Amino acid sequence: MAEPSFLFGQFVSGLTTAMFLFLIASGLSLIFGVLRVLNFAHGSFYMLGAYTAWQLVQWLGPRTESFWLAVLGAALAVAVLGAVIERLLLRHLYAREELYQLLFTYALVLILADVARYTWGTQQLSVPRPPSLDGAFTVLGVQIPYYSVFIMALGPLIAVGFWLVLNRTSAGRMIRAAALDREMLSALGANTSWLYTGMFALGSFFAGLGGALVTPVRSIVPGMDVEIIVEAFIVVVIGGLGSFWGTFLGALIFGQVLAFGILVFPRFSIFAAFVLMAAVLILRPWGLLGRPLK
């Protein structure tokens, strides 16, 4: 039997991983829920958010607020890029088969990967933690970094905030209507064109935000986009494509399975998550909190 302090440490590690994944996978699920587009380039937006945050930190210098300005600037820059891609390119594929959308977003993965290598090279980069969140405290014999606590708190705050927007605002009602029946919403005279652009930009913002926030705890390297998109797809498949709370639940499950799976399969911890995803696909293909597509 493992020590309770060790198990608690694994739980905290899994929860931190889950909240990082929720930030990223929520944008992927949001884009699918409204636009019905499986965006393979979502991981590339995450990677660009990380690289852009690093670049902004270099330009702003080692000031206390540099990290937070870099995080916000990187997320906004990725959101603008997403909006431009949706307005100029992706919208021409909505009326075509899903295969064209998949091929287009996969092409974006290859293009953006080359852009990142050409711009920043192939060396590992990193960003120091902000001074305000540097250090750690001890709970049950486990050192918990302040930055991890911030990430663990940020995930639920974003989830609750977005839920309030969806259920208490007119914009949220438009988003829910688009997710349920976008053809009817368009027939009623709603400006679905800009709604799609806004949702794609918002989903890209979450990807860029996740990439920027992960820089103090993970190295920024080419290929990080491929790794994260696999994990994000596992999360949304478990929770249910298009379900915001399903994505939150899927991230929590994935984080804990990954953290405790290493105790059973030290070399194949990700294997447990794939087994869980396969079980969900067999027993409930639309996910734990998703709904069957009509």
C-alpha positions in Angstrom: 0.0 0.0 0.0 1.3 3.5 -0.9 1.6 6.1 1.8 -1.4 8.4 2.2 0.8 11.4 1.6 2.0 9.9 -1.7 -1.6 9.2 -2.8 -2.6 12.8 -1.9 0.3 14.1 -3.9 -0.8 12.0 -6.9 -4.3 13.4 -6.4 -3.1 17.0 -6.4 -0.9 16.3 -9.5 -3.9 14.8 -11.3 -6.1 17.7 -10.4 -3.6 20.2 -11.7 -3.2 18.2 -15.0 -7.0 18.1 -15.3 -7.5 21.8 -15.0 -4.8 22.5 -17.6 -6.5 20.0 -19.9 -9.9 21.5 -19.2 -8.8 25.0 -20.3 -7.6 23.5 -23.6 -10.3 20.9 -24.2 -13.1 23.3 -23.4 -12.3 25.3 -26.5 -12.2 22.2 -28.6 -15.6 21.1 -27.3 -17.1 24.6 -27.7 -16.0 24.8 -31.4 -17.5 21.4 -32.1 -20.7 22.1 -30.1 -21.5 25.2 -32.1 -19.7 24.8 -35.5 -19.7 21.0 -35.7 -16.0 21.2 -36.6 -13.4 18.7 -35.2 -10.5 21.2 -35.1 -7.2 19.2 -35.3 -5.4 22.5 -35.3 -6.5 23.2 -31.7 -3.2 21.8 -30.4 -1.3 24.1 -32.7 -3.1 27.1 -31.2 -2.1 25.8 -27.8 1.5 25.6 -29.0 1.4 29.1 -30.5 0.0 30.4 -27.2 3.1 29.0 -25.4 5.6 30.4 -27.9 3.9 33.8 -28.0 3.9 34.0 -24.2 7.6 33.2 -24.1 8.3 35.9 -26.8 6.2 38.5 -24.9 8.1 37.8 -21.7 11.4 38.4 -23.5 10.1 41.7 -24.8 8.5 42.9 -21.6 11.5 42.0 -19.4 11.7 40.5 -15.9 9.0 42.6 -14.3 6.4 41.3 -11.9 3.5 41.9 -14.2 5.3 40.7 -17.3 4.0 37.1 -17.0 0.4 38.1 -16.7 0.6 40.5 -19.6 2.3 37.9 -21.7 -0.4 35.3 -20.8 -3.3 37.7 -21.7 -1.5 38.9 -24.9 -0.7 35.4 -26.1 -4.3 34.2 -25.6 -5.7 37.3 -27.4 -3.2 36.9 -30.2 -4.3 33.3 -30.7 -7.9 34.3 -30.6 -7.4 36.9 -33.3 -5.6 34.3 -35.4 -8.5 31.9 -34.9 -11.0 34.5 -36.0 -9.0 35.3 -39.2 -8.7 31.6 -40.1 -12.4 31.1 -39.6 -13.5 34.2 -41.5 -11.1 33.8 -44.5 -10.8 30.0 -44.8 -12.8 27.7 -42.7 -16.2 29.1 -43.3 -16.0 28.1 -47.0 -16.0 24.4 -45.9 -19.1 24.4 -43.7 -21.4 23.2 -46.5 -19.0 20.4 -47.5 -18.4 17.0 -46.1 -16.6 16.7 -42.7 -13.6 15.1 -44.4 -12.7 18.4 -46.0 -12.8 20.1 -42.6 -10.6 17.4 -41.1 -8.1 17.7 -44.0 -8.1 21.5 -43.7 -7.4 21.6 -40.0 -4.7 18.9 -40.4 -3.1 21.0 -43.0 -3.1 23.9 -40.5 -1.3 21.6 -38.1 1.6 21.1 -40.6 1.7 24.8 -41.6 1.7 26.2 -38.0 4.3 23.6 -36.9 6.7 24.8 -39.6 6.0 28.4 -38.8 6.8 27.8 -35.1 10.1 26.0 -36.0 11.1 28.7 -38.4 10.3 31.5 -36.0 11.6 30.1 -32.7 13.8 27.1 -33.7 13.8 23.7 -32.1 15.5 24.3 -28.8 13.6 23.9 -25.5 12.3 27.2 -24.1 10.7 27.9 -20.7 9.2 30.8 -18.8 9.8 31.3 -15.0 6.8 31.3 -12.7 5.5 34.7 -11.7 7.1 36.0 -8.5 3.7 36.3 -6.9 3.1 32.6 -7.2 6.6 31.3 -6.7 7.1 28.9 -3.8 5.0 26.3 -2.2 3.3 25.2 1.0 3.0 21.8 2.7 -0.3 19.9 3.2 -0.2 16.3 4.7 3.5 16.2 4.0 3.1 17.1 0.3 4.7 20.2 -1.2 2.0 22.0 -3.3 3.2 24.9 -5.4 1.2 28.1 -5.3 1.1 28.1 -9.1 -0.7 24.7 -9.0 -3.3 26.0 -6.6 -3.9 29.0 -8.9 -4.5 26.6 -11.9 -6.7 24.3 -9.8 -8.8 27.3 -8.8 -8.8 28.9 -12.3 -10.5 25.9 -14.0 -13.6 25.8 -11.8 -13.9 29.6 -12.0 -13.9 29.6 -15.8 -16.4 26.7 -15.8 -18.8 28.5 -13.5 -18.3 31.8 -15.3 -19.0 30.3 -18.7 -22.1 28.5 -17.3 -23.4 31.8 -16.0 -22.8 33.4 -19.4 -24.6 30.5 -21.2 -27.6 30.5 -18.9 -28.0 34.2 -17.8 -27.2 36.3 -20.9 -28.7 36.7 -24.4 -25.4 35.8 -26.0 -25.4 32.6 -24.0 -28.9 31.8 -25.3 -27.7 32.3 -28.8 -24.8 30.0 -28.3 -27.1 27.3 -26.8 -29.6 27.7 -29.7 -26.8 27.4 -32.2 -25.6 24.2 -30.6 -29.1 22.7 -30.6 -30.4 23.8 -34.0 -28.2 26.2 -36.0 -30.4 26.0 -39.1 -33.4 27.1 -37.2 -31.4 30.0 -35.6 -30.3 31.1 -39.0 -33.8 31.0 -40.3 -35.0 33.2 -37.5 -32.7 36.0 -38.7 -29.8 35.6 -36.3 -26.3 36.6 -37.5 -24.8 33.1 -37.3 -21.9 34.2 -39.4 -20.4 36.4 -36.7 -21.5 33.9 -34.0 -19.4 31.2 -35.6 -16.4 33.6 -35.8 -16.8 34.6 -32.2 -17.1 31.0 -31.0 -14.0 29.9 -33.0 -12.1 32.9 -31.6 -13.2 32.0 -28.1 -12.2 28.4 -28.5 -8.9 29.5 -29.8 -8.5 31.9 -26.9 -8.9 29.0 -24.4 -6.3 27.0 -26.4 -3.8 30.0 -26.3 -4.6 30.6 -22.6 -3.8 27.0 -21.8 -0.6 27.1 -23.8 0.6 30.4 -22.1 -0.2 29.2 -18.6 1.6 25.9 -19.1 4.9 27.5 -19.9 6.2 27.7 -16.2 5.7 23.9 -15.7 6.4 22.4 -19.2 9.1 23.0 -21.7 8.1 24.7 -25.0 9.2 22.5 -27.8 8.0 21.6 -31.3 5.6 18.7 -31.2 3.9 19.8 -28.0 0.8 20.4 -30.2 0.5 16.7 -31.2 0.8 15.5 -27.6 -1.9 17.9 -26.2 -4.4 17.3 -29.0 -4.4 13.6 -28.3 -5.1 14.2 -24.6 -7.7 16.9 -25.4 -9.6 14.5 -27.7 -9.6 11.8 -25.0 -11.1 14.3 -22.6 -13.9 15.4 -24.9 -14.7 11.8 -25.9 -15.0 10.8 -22.3 -17.1 13.8 -21.3 -19.0 14.2 -24.5 -18.3 16.3 -27.6 -20.1 19.6 -27.3 -20.8 19.3 -23.6 -19.0 22.0 -21.5 -19.6 20.3 -18.2 -18.9 16.9 -19.8 -15.5 18.3 -20.8 -14.9 19.4 -17.1 -15.9 15.9 -15.9 -13.8 14.2 -18.6 -10.7 16.3 -17.6 -11.1 15.4 -13.9 -11.4 11.7 -14.8 -8.5 11.8 -17.2 -6.2 13.7 -14.8 -6.8 11.2 -12.0 -6.6 8.1 -14.2 -3.3 9.4 -15.5 -2.0 10.2 -12.0 -2.9 6.9 -10.4 -2.5 4.8 -13.6 1.2 5.3 -13.2 1.0 3.2 -10.0 -0.3 0.3 -11.9 1.4 0.8 -15.3 4.5 2.8 -14.5 5.7 2.8 -18.2 2.2 2.9 -19.8 0.2 5.3 -17.6 -1.5 6.8 -20.7 -2.6 3.3 -21.5 -5.3 3.4 -18.8 -6.7 6.6 -20.2 -7.0 5.0 -23.7 -8.7 2.0 -22.2 -11.2 4.3 -20.5 -11.9 6.2 -23.7 -12.4 2.9 -25.6 -14.9 1.7 -22.9 -16.8 5.0 -23.2 -16.9 4.7 -27.0 -18.3 1.2 -26.8 -20.8 1.7 -24.0 -21.8 5.4 -24.5 -20.4 6.7 -27.8 -21.8 10.3 -27.2 -19.8 10.6 -23.9 -20.8 10.6 -20.2 -22.7 14.0 -20.3 -23.0 14.4 -24.1 -26.1 13.7 -26.2 -26.5 11.6 -29.3 -26.2 13.6 -32.5 -29.3 13.6 -34.7 
